[in-house]
């Protein structure tokens, strides 16, 4: 019956709970990992109807966004790029993260 499969699943779970976690991917720097997270957060906000300014205020803080005129703000440009790059990532760009880069 199903008993061997269940025992196998229980054994895998046990090993996963009691063994050290695998090492992180050294190809992703902490800065790149943070940017990827921000891209997905910005895209998520935009998908649910938030304006670029709303997204920037959540990500960078209201005082920082209010400190410069919005139309010429570097934070506006950053927010627009995060959403654009998030769209590209969701549209298939994530595959680039999975490819191993060759060392030259």
C-alpha positions in Angstrom: 0.0 0.0 0.0 1.0 3.5 0.8 3.0 2.7 3.9 6.5 2.7 2.2 5.8 6.1 0.7 4.7 7.5 4.0 7.8 6.1 5.8 10.0 7.6 3.1 8.3 11.0 3.5 8.6 10.8 7.3 12.3 9.9 7.0 12.9 12.9 4.6 11.1 15.2 7.0 13.1 13.9 10.0 16.4 14.4 8.1 15.4 17.9 7.1 14.5 18.9 10.7 17.6 17.5 12.2 20.3 18.3 9.8 22.0 21.7 9.3 20.5 23.9 6.6 22.2 23.9 3.2 24.6 26.8 2.6 23.3 29.8 0.9 23.9 30.5 -2.7 27.2 32.4 -2.9 26.2 33.8 -6.3 23.7 36.2 -4.7 25.2 38.9 -2.7 23.2 40.3 0.2 22.6 43.5 -1.9 21.3 41.5 -4.8 19.1 39.4 -2.6 17.7 42.6 -1.0 17.0 44.1 -4.5 15.2 40.9 -5.6 13.0 41.1 -2.5 12.3 44.8 -3.2 11.5 44.1 -6.8 8.8 41.5 -5.9 7.4 43.8 -3.1 7.2 46.7 -5.5 5.5 44.6 -8.2 3.1 43.1 -5.6 2.1 46.7 -4.6 1.6 47.8 -8.2 -0.4 44.7 -9.0 -2.8 45.5 -6.2 -3.3 49.1 -7.4 -0.7 51.1 -5.4 0.8 54.1 -7.1 4.5 54.4 -7.5 4.5 57.0 -4.8 2.6 54.7 -2.4 5.1 52.0 -3.0 8.0 54.4 -2.5 6.5 55.6 0.8 6.2 52.1 2.1 9.7 51.0 1.0 11.7 54.2 1.7 9.5 56.0 4.3 7.2 59.0 4.0 9.7 61.6 5.2 12.3 60.5 2.7 9.9 60.5 -0.2 8.5 63.9 0.8 12.0 65.5 1.0 12.3 65.9 -2.8 9.8 66.9 -5.5 8.2 63.6 -6.6 8.4 64.1 -10.4 12.2 64.5 -10.4 12.9 62.3 -7.4 15.6 59.6 -7.6 13.3 57.5 -5.4 10.6 57.7 -8.0 13.1 56.5 -10.7 14.2 53.7 -8.4 10.6 52.6 -7.7 9.7 52.6 -11.4 12.8 50.4 -12.1 12.0 48.0 -9.3 8.5 47.5 -10.7 9.8 47.1 -14.2 12.5 44.7 -13.2 10.0 42.8 -11.0 7.8 42.4 -14.1 10.7 41.0 -16.1 11.6 38.6 -13.2 8.1 37.2 -13.0 7.9 37.1 -16.8 10.8 34.6 -16.9 13.9 36.5 -15.8 14.0 34.4 -12.7 15.6 31.7 -14.9 18.8 33.7 -15.0 19.1 33.2 -11.2 19.0 29.4 -11.8 21.8 29.3 -14.4 25.3 28.7 -13.1 27.7 31.3 -14.3 30.9 30.1 -15.7 34.0 31.4 -14.1 36.5 33.0 -16.6 
